[in-house]
Amino acid sequence: MAELIAGTCYVKIDGQVLLLKGSMTATASDVSREAIIANGRVSGYKEIPVVPTISGQFVVDKNFPVAKLQTGADMTVVAEFANGWTYTLGGAFVTDSIEVSGDDSDTTINFAGETGKWSI
């Protein structure tokens, strides 16, 4: 039997639900690995830590917390996926400038944080 694996997702910042319009992504790895080549073959790899992140496209309504996003440096951002997975980003902050589209009243927000934890 088929089961729900994609669809409606939710993002909360310190408990306040944002209106998610489009796609949402969250970091699924703690490290990135890069192959090291010596004498023409792969001789090993190096690991580089990956910053925990969440990003998504949101509707900017009258309750959109723009001031909190501009100044927040220790937020908790929780992404709840339709498949039941939840990603919690601790010590979070917005990494890029916040730009709002006048046509659709939306914005893409990229969060980074000190910690990221999956709950499945």
N, C-alpha and C positions, 0 to 999 in steps of 0.2 A: 504494500500500500504506500502511496506517495505521502510525503510529509512536507510541512512548511519549512523551507530553507532560505527564503529570501522574501523581501517585501518591506512592510512598514518598520522603520527603525526610530529610535528615540535618542535624543542627546539632552542631558541635563548638566547645567553648570551650577554648582553649589545648590542643587535641588530645583532650580528653575528650568523648566522644559523649554527648549528652543524649537521653533518650527522648522523641521528639516524638510527641505524642498527637493534636493537631488541626492546624489550619491554620498556615501559616508565611508571613510576608510579608517582603519586603526592598525598600528604596527603589530605584526604577529611574530616578529623575531627579536631576540635580544642582541644578536650579533649578525654582522655581514661577513662573509668569508670570501677571500680573494686568493686565487691560485698563485703560487710562486713557482716560476719556471727556471730551471737550471739545466744546463747541458741539453737543451732542446726538449725537455719533458717536465711534467709536473712533479716537483719534488716535495711539495707540501702546500700549506696554506697559512694565511694570517687571518686573525679575527679582529674586526673593528667593531666596537660597541655601537649600537643603533639607538638613537634618541627615541624614546616612546612618544608617539604622536597620535592625534585624531584630527581628521579634517572632514569638512562637509560643506554643503551649500544650504544656506538658511534664508528664510523669509524674514525681512526686516519689518515687523509690525510695530505698533505704538508701544508695546511692552519689551521690545528688544533691548537687552542690557548693554548698550554700546559703551557707557561710561565704565561699567565693571570690566568689560573686555579690554578697554584701553589701558586700565590701570592695574588690573588683577595680575598678581605675580605668584599667587599660591592658591589657585583655584582647584577644585575637584571637578573633573569632567567625566561623565559616565555615558558611554555609548551602549545602548541595548539593541542588539540585532534581532531580526525576526526569527532566526533559528534557535534562539534561546541563549546565545552567547552574550556576555557582558564584558566590556573593557573599561577599567577604571584608571584614569590618568590622575596622578597626584602631583601636587606642586606645579600645576599647569599654568601656562601663560600663552598669549597669542603671539605668533612669531612674525607675521607679516602685517602690513598696514591694512586697515579695514576700509574696503571700498564698496559702496552701495550702488547698485544699478538702479537708475530711475525708471527704466522700462519695466522691469519685473519686481522691483523693490526686494532684491536679494543680494546676498554677499557670500563669498567663500571664506571660511575661517579655518586657519591652520593652528592647531594647538600643539605645543610640546610640553613635556613635563619631566619631573625628576624620576617618577616611577610609573610603570604601566603594568597592570595585572589583569589577566583573563580569568573569568569565571565561566565555567561551562556546565 
